[in-house]
């Protein structure tokens, strides 16, 4: 039995800035709703507070647009907060990966027209989704205030249902991944899930060293220029200073500085350019 799914979620964390893993694991992240369409049936909606749909326990193949998102939300939020059964990645198929394989636009709003599908993504609902997925307000004590609007929630549910309708229609128009591409997709997922070990204390120490050195260089460039250049990042001030000292300069980008340092320069101008290069 096959089924298309789509989650809408909310979080105090910005998904694009934090990345999927951080987003899914954050304690503020929760599910707003899940739409699902079992093959041959109408699309249904699950919202928090409802029991998990027993009919989904018999599904052998789930599909979703950008399926890694559904995988993380299902397992990190659905399982831990709402009693979902774990979802193995081997049961999940990605319509975005299918589209990419066939050079079809990856975004759902472009994918459907490219495949000649009448169902279209609800872009007005998309705007409401973006609003409800973020806090309405974060208080000074850290308390998060979420949107609580019945009409907007209803529009969000309709949007989620429509997404599943479009996704499953798109899937029906595309060839599945070849066995080789399927294994590549699964391997890519496992690599991303495993991640890379990072020595956080050393990274923080390196950042502290960089910041200290930047302060030292900023202080030196102020001293050399008699306070006329505020910092190594003050591009206009550096350029004006050099020109006033008789140096022909078009800019102080990487290539500009490299070429200028090959020429004869006053000692102060040379050191300013060296500091600029070092700080960059």
Residue pairs with C-beta under 8 A, 6 or more apart in sequence:
1 38
1 39
1 58
1 59
1 60
1 61
2 38
2 39
2 59
2 60
2 61
2 62
2 63
3 36
3 37
3 38
3 39
3 56
3 59
3 61
3 62
3 63
4 36
4 37
4 62
4 63
4 64
4 164
4 167
4 168
4 171
5 34
5 35
5 36
5 37
5 62
5 63
5 64
5 70
5 74
5 164
6 34
6 35
6 36
6 64
6 65
6 70
6 160
6 163
6 164
6 167
7 31
7 32
7 33
7 34
7 69
7 70
7 73
7 74
7 160
8 31
8 32
8 33
8 34
8 129
8 132
8 133
8 156
8 159
8 160
9 29
9 30
9 31
9 32
9 73
9 77
9 133
10 28
10 29
10 30
10 32
10 132
10 133
10 134
10 135
10 146
11 23
11 26
11 28
11 29
11 30
11 133
11 134
12 26
12 28
12 29
12 135
12 138
12 144
13 22
13 23
13 26
13 28
13 29
14 23
14 134
15 23
18 26
20 68
20 69
20 72
21 72
21 193
21 195
23 29
23 72
24 72
24 73
24 76
24 77
25 76
28 144
29 73
29 76
29 77
30 48
30 77
30 81
31 48
31 73
31 77
31 78
31 81
31 82
32 47
32 48
32 132
32 133
32 153
32 156
32 160
33 45
33 46
33 47
33 48
33 156
33 157
33 160
34 45
34 46
34 47
34 78
34 160
35 43
35 44
35 45
35 46
35 157
35 160
35 161
35 163
35 164
36 43
36 44
36 46
36 53
36 56
36 164
37 43
37 44
37 164
37 165
37 168
38 55
38 56
38 59
39 168
43 161
43 164
43 165
44 53
45 157
45 160
45 161
46 52
46 53
47 157
48 81
48 82
51 83
52 82
52 83
52 84
52 85
57 85
59 91
60 91
61 91
61 93
62 70
62 87
62 91
62 92
62 93
63 92
63 93
63 94
63 95
63 167
63 168
63 171
64 70
64 92
64 93
64 94
64 95
64 167
65 94
65 95
65 96
65 108
65 163
65 167
65 170
66 94
66 96
67 92
67 93
67 94
67 95
67 96
67 97
68 94
68 189
68 192
70 92
71 87
71 89
71 92
71 189
74 84
74 87
75 84
75 86
75 87
78 84
78 87
79 85
79 86
79 87
89 186
89 189
89 190
90 186
93 171
93 176
93 177
94 185
95 111
95 167
95 170
95 171
95 174
96 106
97 177
97 181
97 185
98 104
98 171
98 174
98 175
98 176
98 177
99 105
99 106
99 111
99 170
99 174
100 106
101 177
101 178
101 181
102 174
102 175
104 111
104 114
104 115
104 174
105 111
105 114
108 121
108 163
108 166
108 167
108 170
109 120
109 121
109 123
111 170
112 119
112 120
112 121
112 166
112 169
112 170
113 120
115 169
115 170
115 173
115 174
116 173
117 166
117 169
117 170
117 173
119 162
119 165
119 166
119 169
120 166
121 162
121 163
121 166
122 158
122 159
122 162
122 163
124 155
125 155
125 156
125 158
125 159
125 162
126 159
128 152
128 155
128 156
128 159
129 156
129 159
129 160
131 147
131 152
132 146
132 147
132 149
132 152
132 153
132 156
135 144
135 145
135 146
136 145
136 146
136 147
137 144
137 145
138 144
138 145
139 145
176 182
177 185
214 232
214 279
217 232
217 275
217 278
217 279
218 230
218 231
218 232
218 279
220 271
220 275
221 229
221 231
221 232
221 238
221 272
221 275
221 276
222 229
222 230
222 231
224 268
224 271
224 272
224 275
225 237
225 241
225 268
225 272
228 237
228 241
229 237
229 238
229 241
229 272
230 237
232 275
232 276
232 279
232 280
233 279
235 251
235 252
238 252
238 272
238 276
239 249
239 251
239 252
241 269
241 272
242 249
242 252
242 260
242 269
242 272
242 273
243 249
245 266
245 268
245 269
246 266
247 260
247 265
247 266
247 269
249 256
249 260
250 256
252 273
252 276
254 277
254 280
257 273
257 276
257 277
257 280
258 277
260 273
261 270
261 273
261 274
261 277
265 273
